[in-house]
């Protein structure tokens, strides 16, 4: 994920008193002790999401019919103030909640906000690579929601969304006969009635496009993915220490995620590993600024990363029938003329190509339709409201907003940052009967990590400039530090990073002095 964070668009977050939730964020701290932990049931991906006002839900895996007990309802503290439900705690969802918290409201119109996410942690995804290099700790880039929201009025529920039941559907004649926004049904059997809904559910890796990828390849999209990959690399490093066998890593895709992974892992393994990057195009980073592409190519070449460009992955198979043998075979098919098919071996296959919005996993349940595009994103107007549903906003991976040229905006953290500011403001405007603002994306540039002390940044406001190496690395880290969710968390992480930098500098100085003294 290549994002240049906006320093100028940051607003101070106001602090409001609230009871601290537990780390598991169950409803025990909010209502009557219902545990909202549940499983995610996979469903087929519909091209359009059907919705209904009829409430039919289930608790756990048991269906509840109309004749059985009604789903349990979330009890809002105040029945008079507006109710805002935010689905998804990523950049779009969490930052929208914090934006709403920071705005100045009339006493009777300050909304009650509940944030729902399947994880107990917010994940700053652009810095997942630093977990592999050892630059950061988990708490720094993946703080618990309960810690981030301690001094706010935002409530957090850990659960997964099953179905949306909006009541704000605009008919063919344009009429808007509704009092409240609708209801969200959660997989735990719980339901939340809302006045305003924010869809920021994010996406997941798309692994079902090539035989064997879903079963054998490692995605790199979540905190769990990064931890799992780090554990796998550590296991192979221990094996390498014993028998000296080279660690073979295949990275599928040479977009930002693939290149950043290849650069980070090749630096970590050094001469103990072989990293191969596969891409259907004859170039890497096809949509990136030239400066970033050139800096990345220079780093990959210096670390002897093998680029297999112009190839499609046809299939991924185990190298043998033995479960103990963890090697894999990738069958590569040429996508360009003049190339021949080949098979490569790998100890790890990393898949960085494609993602699918989680909106498509919600269960259909009735006649109303939430308009989705072919990718499974909600169609929105320029104010980020879902078309035909004036009480529902969508952003990030859940939104299909287009720019002034009609091109879909990229699903990057930079876009989600900016959309969250506008979504929060537009909910404020809607509640206070003020005009909503059209969203205009301001491209601030792109940046990427290339290793422990290396990065590349191409700011859009200085044409032709690219910051590389340690300077780019420091600038990228500072930009992300400023963009962390709350003042308190920024302060803690800043102190931690400063201490680590001081220790690293002292260690480097000692190493250089030792070399000088030993040489003399």
Secondary structure, DSSP 4 states (H G I P E B T S, - for coil): ------STT--PPP----PPPPTT--GGGTSS------PPPP----SSEEE-SS---EETTEE--TTSPPPEE---S-SSS-EEEEE--SHHHHHHHHHHHHS---TTTPPEEEEEESSSB---GGGTHHHHHTSS-HHHHS-BHHHHTTTSS-EEEE--EEEEEES-B--TT-----SS-EEEEETTSEEEEESEEEE---EEE--TTSBTHHHHPEE-SSHHHHHHHHHHHHHHHHHHHHH-PPEEEEEE--SHHHHHHHHHHHHHHGGGEEEEEEESSSSSSTTS-HHHHHHHHHHHHHTTPEEEESEEEEEEEESSS-SS---EEEEEEESSTT---EEEEESEEEE-S-EEEGGGGSPP-SSEEE-B-TTSPBPB-TTSEETTEEEEEE-GGGB--B-TTSPBPP--HHHHHHHHHHHHHHHHHHHTT-PPPPP-----EEEEEEETTEEEEEETTSTT--EEHHHHHHHHHHHHHHTSS-HHHHHHHHHHHHHHHHHHHHHHHHHHHHHHHHH-
